[in-house]
Amino acid sequence: MKMKLLFLLIIIASLIDFACKKNDAGPPTITAVRSVDPTKKDSLFKEAVPGTLIVIEGNNLNGATAVFFNDTSAYFNPVYNTSSVIIVTIPGSSQTAAANPNVKNQIKVVTNHGMATYSFTLYLPPPTISSISFDNTGSIVYITGTNLAGVQKITFPIPSGPDTALSYNVNKTGTQITAAIPPGTAFQDSIRVYCTFGTASYPYPPPMTITSISNENGTTGTTITINGTNFVGVTQVMFPGNIPGTNVTTNSVSQISVTVPAGISSIDSLRVTGALGNASSPQLFDTYLTSASPGYLSNFEVQYNSDNTGFVGWTGGYANTATAATTYPGGTGASAFIAQGSAMSNNSGVGSQGNPGFIQLNNVPWVANTATSISGYSLKFEIYVKNPWSAGALWIMMGGWYGWHDYLARYAPWSTDPSGKFAPSGWVTVTIPLTQFMTVTGGSNSDNNEWDLGSYPTGGSSASKFSDFTSTALCFALNNDLAKGAIPANTINIAIDNVRIVQGQ
C-alpha cells in the first residue's frame, strides 16, 4: 500500500516539474506593435485609432487570457494567438485622452503565466465641422461634425469683448456641440473648436437666406411669412421701392412675419437685414403689377380677354374686383374660382361630376425660346381656400379644348399636412416645378382625355424642353381621385390668381 502511495506521489511531482519546465522560458513580454498587413510587416508604430486591427509582437504570449487597451477589454481569437503574436482589434469604445486626460495609454496582455504591459497611445482623427445652425433665439449655436471630443474651447470672430463660448455641451458620440454664443457682432471669419487631437473651423457667421415667401403677391395690409435660414437679430424687411415692412416679427430662426406696406409700385426682391448680414429673396415680389409676357399666363382681370389678362372660363367662375374683395379678401383685383356644387363620387373622373369646376386659360407664350430646358422652371399661382380642404385634388392639365391629354400635374396640399387639412390664412403662393408635369399613359377612354381618368395616372415621364409641350393652354379642374368616398356638395371653394411660369422655385 505504501509502495502504491509513493508511486502516485512520484507521478504528481513529475507532472508539476513538467509544467514548470514548459513555462520556464519566462514571463510574457511585448516588444512591438505592427500592422496586420503582411506587406507592412516592418511598419511598427506606437499609436493608433480605436477600431484598428493590429498585431502585438512579443515573447511567451501563448496562453493569453485577456488583452486590454487603456483598461478596455478587447476580444481576440485564441486560434491566432501564438507565443510571439496576438492579432486583435482595438475596441472602438477604448478611452482616449480626449475623454479622459488621465488614461494610461497602455496595452496590457494577461496570460496564464504572467502579465505584460506596453506603452501605446490611442488617439482620434482631427475634428471636423460639417454644418452649424441656431436655435430660435439666435443665442445658441449647434455645431455638427465628427470627433468633436476633448473640447478645450470654442471661439467666435468677435472683435471686442470675450470671444469664447459662454458654455457648451458635447453629445456622447462627439458629433454635435451645443454652445452659447458670446455677446457682440461677429465679423466674417470662422468659428473654431479646439479639441485634444486638433482644431476644426467653419465659416462664421453663416449667411441668412430666403427660400420662399408665403404670398409673393401680397397686398397692402396683409401679413406674409418669409421662410429661410439664420434669421438672427432681424431688424428690417424692405419691399420694392425701398419701402420698409411693418410689424416685423421673428417667429423662429427660419421664419419671419411682416405686414405688406402701402405704396409699392414696382416689382423687386424682398430684402432682410439682421445680425448676420443681408438676404435677398430669389423670388420677385408683386409681379401682378406688370404681368409681363411671356411668362404670365393670366391675372384674370378681364374675364373673356384672349390674352394673359383673361381666360376662357367655362364652368369655373369669375370674381371681379368687388366680388373678390368680399369673398376672397386680400387678392390682387379679380380672380377665377372653382366652387364645387354637386357631390363628387370617388374615382369617376373630373368630367363625370356634373361639371364641378373647370378653369381654362388662353394659349399664350410661356418663354421666348421654346428650345429652353424646363429644368429650374416652375408654374406658380396664388390660391385662396375658402373652406378647409381635406379631400380631392386640383388637376392642372395641358392640352386644348376637349383634348386635355398632353401633360398633367396634381396638387393636393391637405394630403401632406399633419392635420389632414389645408386651411391657410388668406392668399398663398403655390409652386409646382415643371418637371412634376407627367405624360398621361393608360386609361380606359378612347382619346386618353385627362378629365375622363378617375385616378391620377402613373408611369408617365416629364418633358425636357418647352417645345415638348404641344399646347400652352392650361386647365385647372377638381377630381376626387382617391377611393375614399364621395365629397359632399359645396365642400370645395378655391380661388386662383396670377398664374405664371418663372425660373426658380
Buried (B, 14 or more C-beta within 10 A) or exposed (E): EEEEEEEEEEEEEEEEEEEEEEBEEEEBBBEEBBBBEEEEEEEEBEEBBBEBEBBBBBBBBBBBEEBBBBEBBBEBEEEEBEBBBBBBBBBEEBBBBBBEEEBBBBBBBBBEBBEBBBEBBBBBEEBBBEEBBBBBEBBBBEBBBBBBBBBEEBBBBBEEEEBBBEEBEBEEEBBBBBBEBBEBEBEEBBBBBBBBBBEBBBEBBBEBBBBBBBBBBBBEEBBBBBBBBBBBBBEEBBBBEEBBBEEBEBEEBBBBBBBBBEEBEEBBBBBBBBBBBEBBBBBBBBBBBEBEBBBBBBBBBBBEBEEBBBBBBBBBBBBBEEBBBEBBEBBBBBBBBBBBBBBBBBBBBBBBBEBBBBBBBBBBBBBEEBEBEBEEBBBBBBBBBBBBBBBBBBBBBBBBEEBBBBBBBBBBBBBEBEEEBBBBEBBBBBBBBBBBBBBBEEBEBEEBBBBBBBBBBEEBEBBEBBEBBBBBBBBBBBBBBBEEEBBEEEBBBBBBBBBBBBEEE
